[in-house]
Amino acid sequence: MACLTWHLQSPALAASFPELTTFTKLQWGSRRAYCKSTGLEIGLRWADHHGCMEPADSIRRLGFARWYERRLIEGHAWFISVVFCMIAIAACMEELTFRGSVARLLAYVTLVAASVAIGIYGMLRYQKILTEAEQLGEHATCGACGAYARFRLISPSQVRCRKCDNEWCLIRPGQSE
């Protein structure tokens, strides 16, 4: 079994888990862990999308084409979960009768409420992820030579074309929020 090396980026978390192996790159305020052997970032707060999914960091690590593909896959996975929630709501509403026991009624109501909450959250995530990918995809073409997704990041918002060395702004301030 491969030994996982965790890089925890929160001093409070590092103090909470002394049994984990190596702690490096401690940054105050950031709450994510990075597993070196698998290359996975793990959000340590519920719905920590801003910390783990900063577009510039992900694009720098994966490249634009892979980042774009993964964002589309993630967005459509959220959409599929919304469809499953709608099916669960329909099935529960069909089975919901007021003649059965109170426990059964509460179980169906709880399942419907959870499905509604997850479905709404999933639809919001789907919309946000696809909007972000579309906005960045529109700016991924070099204005000088027309090359698509052939750039490297030189700052969190500026990119340089690998073909002609033209520079342009990929991520506008406030665009990814």
KEKE-3310 file (N, C-alpha, C; in steps of 0.2 Angstrom, whole numbers, plus 5000, padded with zeros to 4 digits):
npx = (5004:5003:5012:5004:5007:5002:4999:4995:4986:4982:4985:4977:4971:4982:4986:4976:4977:4989:4994:4995:5007:5018:5019:5018:5019:5011:4998:4990:4972:4968:4959:4962:4967:4980:4984:4998:5002:4991:4987:4975:4965:4957:4943:4941:4931:4913:4906:4917:4920:4926:4939:4946:4944:4949:4951:4963:4973:4970:4970:4983:4989:4983:4982:4973:4964:4961:4957:4945:4938:4936:4928:4917:4912:4911:4901:4890:4888:4883:4871:4865:4863:4853:4843:4841:4837:4825:4818:4817:4810:4797:4794:4793:4782:4772:4771:4767:4756:4742:4738:4746:4758:4765:4779:4783:4777:4784:4797:4796:4793:4805:4814:4809:4811:4825:4829:4824:4832:4845:4844:4841:4853:4862:4858:4861:4875:4878:4874:4883:4896:4895:4893:4905:4915:4911:4913:4927:4931:4927:4937:4949:4955:4969:4971:4980:4985:4975:4975:4968:4966:4980:4990:5000:4999:5004:5002:4989:4979:4983:4988:5000:5002:5007:5011:5013:5018:5009:5001:4987:4972:4965:4956:4945:4944:4934:4926:4926:4919)
npy = (4994:5011:5024:5038:5055:5069:5086:5098:5113:5121:5128:5125:5113:5105:5104:5096:5084:5075:5063:5061:5061:5070:5088:5101:5117:5126:5137:5151:5152:5145:5131:5117:5101:5092:5078:5071:5059:5055:5066:5073:5086:5090:5097:5104:5110:5110:5112:5119:5127:5138:5139:5127:5126:5136:5144:5148:5141:5128:5127:5130:5119:5108:5111:5120:5113:5101:5105:5112:5101:5093:5102:5102:5089:5088:5098:5092:5080:5085:5089:5077:5072:5080:5076:5063:5067:5073:5062:5054:5062:5062:5048:5047:5056:5049:5038:5043:5043:5047:5037:5028:5024:5036:5037:5032:5042:5053:5049:5049:5062:5068:5062:5068:5082:5082:5078:5089:5099:5095:5094:5108:5114:5107:5111:5124:5123:5117:5127:5137:5131:5128:5141:5147:5139:5142:5156:5157:5149:5156:5166:5159:5159:5164:5181:5185:5175:5165:5153:5140:5137:5136:5140:5147:5151:5166:5174:5175:5179:5183:5177:5169:5166:5150:5149:5161:5170:5180:5191:5190:5194:5182:5178:5189:5201:5197:5188:5175:5172)
npz = (5000:4996:5003:5009:5008:5016:5014:5024:5024:5035:5050:5062:5059:5057:5070:5075:5069:5073:5070:5057:5043:5036:5038:5028:5020:5027:5028:5034:5036:5025:5020:5016:5010:5003:4994:4990:4983:4976:4970:4973:4979:4994:5000:5016:5023:5022:5007:5001:4989:4984:4989:4985:4971:4964:4949:4942:4949:4946:4932:4930:4936:4929:4915:4902:4894:4900:4912:4908:4902:4914:4922:4915:4915:4929:4931:4924:4931:4943:4937:4934:4946:4951:4942:4947:4960:4957:4953:4964:4972:4965:4966:4980:4983:4976:4984:4995:5008:5019:5027:5032:5045:5057:5057:5045:5037:5041:5037:5023:5021:5026:5017:5005:5008:5009:4996:4989:4994:4991:4977:4973:4977:4969:4956:4957:4958:4946:4936:4940:4938:4924:4919:4923:4916:4903:4902:4904:4893:4882:4882:4879:4867:4858:4853:4843:4835:4835:4841:4851:4868:4870:4879:4893:4910:4917:4927:4940:4932:4920:4904:4892:4875:4869:4856:4849:4859:4863:4875:4886:4895:4904:4915:4922:4935:4948:4940:4943:4954)
capx = (5000:5007:5011:5001:5010:4997:5001:4989:4987:4978:4988:4972:4970:4988:4986:4970:4978:4996:4996:4997:5014:5022:5015:5021:5016:5005:4995:4984:4966:4966:4957:4961:4972:4983:4987:5003:5003:4985:4986:4969:4963:4951:4940:4940:4924:4907:4905:4922:4922:4931:4946:4948:4942:4952:4952:4970:4977:4968:4972:4990:4991:4980:4981:4966:4959:4959:4952:4938:4934:4934:4923:4910:4910:4908:4894:4885:4887:4878:4864:4862:4861:4847:4838:4840:4833:4818:4815:4816:4804:4791:4793:4791:4776:4768:4770:4765:4748:4742:4734:4751:4761:4768:4786:4783:4776:4790:4803:4795:4794:4812:4817:4808:4815:4833:4830:4823:4838:4851:4842:4842:4860:4865:4856:4865:4882:4878:4874:4889:4901:4895:4894:4912:4918:4909:4916:4934:4932:4927:4943:4954:4958:4973:4969:4985:4986:4969:4976:4963:4969:4987:4994:5002:4998:5010:4999:4983:4974:4986:4991:5004:5001:5013:5013:5016:5020:5005:4998:4980:4969:4960:4952:4944:4943:4927:4923:4926:4915)
capy = (5000:5017:5029:5045:5061:5074:5093:5101:5120:5125:5126:5122:5106:5101:5102:5092:5077:5074:5056:5061:5060:5076:5094:5107:5123:5128:5143:5153:5154:5141:5125:5111:5096:5090:5072:5071:5053:5054:5072:5075:5091:5088:5102:5102:5113:5108:5116:5123:5127:5144:5137:5121:5126:5142:5142:5149:5136:5122:5128:5129:5112:5103:5114:5123:5108:5096:5109:5113:5095:5091:5106:5100:5083:5089:5101:5087:5075:5089:5089:5070:5071:5084:5072:5058:5070:5074:5055:5052:5066:5059:5042:5048:5059:5044:5033:5046:5042:5049:5031:5023:5026:5043:5036:5031:5048:5057:5046:5051:5069:5069:5061:5073:5088:5081:5078:5096:5103:5093:5096:5115:5115:5104:5115:5130:5121:5115:5133:5141:5128:5129:5148:5148:5136:5145:5162:5156:5146:5162:5170:5155:5159:5170:5186:5187:5169:5161:5146:5139:5133:5135:5146:5146:5156:5170:5177:5172:5182:5184:5171:5170:5161:5146:5149:5168:5174:5186:5190:5193:5193:5176:5178:5196:5202:5196:5184:5168:5172)
capz = (5000:4995:5009:5007:5011:5016:5015:5026:5024:5040:5057:5067:5057:5058:5077:5076:5067:5074:5068:5049:5042:5035:5037:5025:5016:5031:5026:5038:5033:5020:5023:5011:5011:4996:4994:4985:4979:4971:4966:4975:4983:4998:5004:5023:5025:5018:5001:5000:4982:4982:4991:4981:4964:4961:4942:4940:4952:4943:4926:4930:4937:4924:4908:4901:4890:4905:4917:4905:4902:4921:4924:4911:4918:4936:4931:4922:4936:4947:4934:4934:4953:4951:4939:4952:4966:4955:4953:4971:4975:4962:4969:4987:4983:4974:4989:5001:5010:5026:5030:5036:5052:5057:5056:5038:5034:5042:5033:5016:5021:5026:5010:5000:5009:5008:4989:4987:4996:4986:4970:4972:4978:4963:4950:4957:4956:4939:4933:4941:4935:4917:4917:4923:4910:4896:4902:4902:4886:4877:4882:4879:4861:4857:4848:4838:4830:4834:4844:4856:4874:4869:4883:4900:4915:4919:4934:4941:4927:4913:4900:4887:4870:4868:4849:4847:4865:4864:4882:4887:4902:4904:4921:4924:4942:4950:4936:4945:4960)
cpx = (5004:5006:5009:5005:5005:5001:4995:4990:4983:4982:4983:4971:4976:4988:4981:4972:4986:4998:4997:5004:5017:5017:5019:5017:5010:5004:4989:4978:4964:4964:4956:4968:4974:4986:4992:5003:4997:4984:4979:4969:4957:4949:4939:4934:4919:4906:4910:4925:4927:4938:4949:4948:4944:4954:4960:4974:4976:4970:4980:4992:4989:4981:4974:4961:4957:4955:4945:4934:4932:4928:4916:4908:4907:4901:4889:4884:4882:4871:4861:4860:4854:4841:4836:4836:4826:4814:4813:4810:4797:4789:4790:4784:4770:4766:4767:4757:4748:4738:4739:4753:4764:4775:4787:4782:4782:4796:4802:4796:4801:4816:4816:4811:4822:4834:4829:4830:4844:4850:4843:4849:4864:4864:4860:4872:4883:4878:4880:4895:4901:4896:4902:4916:4917:4913:4924:4935:4931:4933:4949:4958:4963:4971:4973:4985:4980:4970:4972:4967:4976:4991:4996:5001:5004:5008:4993:4977:4977:4989:4995:5003:5008:5016:5016:5018:5015:5002:4991:4977:4963:4954:4951:4943:4936:4923:4922:4922:4908)
cpy = (5006:5021:5036:5050:5067:5081:5097:5109:5124:5123:5123:5114:5102:5099:5097:5085:5076:5068:5056:5063:5067:5082:5099:5112:5125:5136:5145:5154:5149:5134:5119:5107:5094:5083:5071:5065:5052:5060:5075:5081:5089:5094:5100:5106:5111:5114:5121:5124:5133:5142:5132:5122:5133:5141:5143:5143:5129:5122:5127:5122:5107:5105:5115:5117:5103:5099:5110:5107:5092:5095:5104:5094:5084:5093:5096:5082:5079:5088:5082:5069:5075:5080:5066:5061:5071:5067:5053:5056:5064:5053:5042:5051:5054:5039:5036:5046:5044:5043:5027:5026:5033:5042:5035:5038:5053:5055:5049:5059:5071:5068:5066:5080:5088:5081:5085:5100:5102:5095:5103:5117:5112:5108:5121:5129:5120:5122:5137:5138:5129:5136:5150:5145:5140:5152:5162:5153:5151:5166:5166:5155:5165:5175:5187:5181:5165:5154:5146:5135:5132:5140:5143:5152:5160:5173:5174:5174:5182:5178:5173:5164:5157:5146:5156:5172:5180:5185:5193:5191:5187:5177:5186:5196:5201:5191:5177:5167:5172)
cpz = (5000:5001:5006:5011:5010:5017:5017:5027:5029:5047:5062:5065:5058:5066:5079:5074:5067:5071:5060:5048:5042:5034:5034:5022:5021:5030:5031:5034:5028:5023:5018:5012:5004:4997:4988:4980:4974:4967:4968:4980:4987:5002:5011:5026:5020:5013:5000:4993:4980:4984:4987:4974:4961:4953:4940:4943:4948:4936:4925:4931:4932:4916:4907:4898:4895:4910:4914:4904:4909:4923:4921:4914:4925:4936:4928:4927:4941:4944:4934:4941:4954:4948:4944:4958:4964:4955:4960:4974:4972:4965:4976:4987:4980:4980:4995:5002:5017:5030:5034:5042:5051:5055:5048:5034:5035:5038:5026:5016:5021:5020:5005:5001:5008:5000:4986:4988:4991:4979:4968:4972:4971:4957:4951:4955:4949:4935:4934:4938:4927:4915:4918:4918:4904:4896:4900:4895:4881:4877:4881:4872:4860:4851:4842:4833:4830:4837:4850:4862:4873:4873:4890:4904:4917:4926:4935:4936:4920:4910:4895:4882:4869:4860:4847:4853:4866:4871:4882:4893:4901:4909:4923:4931:4943:4946:4939:4951:4959)
residu = (MET:ALA:CYS:LEU:THR:TRP:HIS:LEU:GLN:SER:PRO:ALA:LEU:ALA:ALA:SER:PHE:PRO:GLU:LEU:THR:THR:PHE:THR:LYS:LEU:GLN:TRP:GLY:SER:ARG:ARG:ALA:TYR:CYS:LYS:SER:THR:GLY:LEU:GLU:ILE:GLY:LEU:ARG:TRP:ALA:ASP:HIS:HIS:GLY:CYS:MET:GLU:PRO:ALA:ASP:SER:ILE:ARG:ARG:LEU:GLY:PHE:ALA:ARG:TRP:TYR:GLU:ARG:ARG:LEU:ILE:GLU:GLY:HIS:ALA:TRP:PHE:ILE:SER:VAL:VAL:PHE:CYS:MET:ILE:ALA:ILE:ALA:ALA:CYS:MET:GLU:GLU:LEU:THR:PHE:ARG:GLY:SER:VAL:ALA:ARG:LEU:LEU:ALA:TYR:VAL:THR:LEU:VAL:ALA:ALA:SER:VAL:ALA:ILE:GLY:ILE:TYR:GLY:MET:LEU:ARG:TYR:GLN:LYS:ILE:LEU:THR:GLU:ALA:GLU:GLN:LEU:GLY:GLU:HIS:ALA:THR:CYS:GLY:ALA:CYS:GLY:ALA:TYR:ALA:ARG:PHE:ARG:LEU:ILE:SER:PRO:SER:GLN:VAL:ARG:CYS:ARG:LYS:CYS:ASP:ASN:GLU:TRP:CYS:LEU:ILE:ARG:PRO:GLY:GLN:SER:GLU)
# end
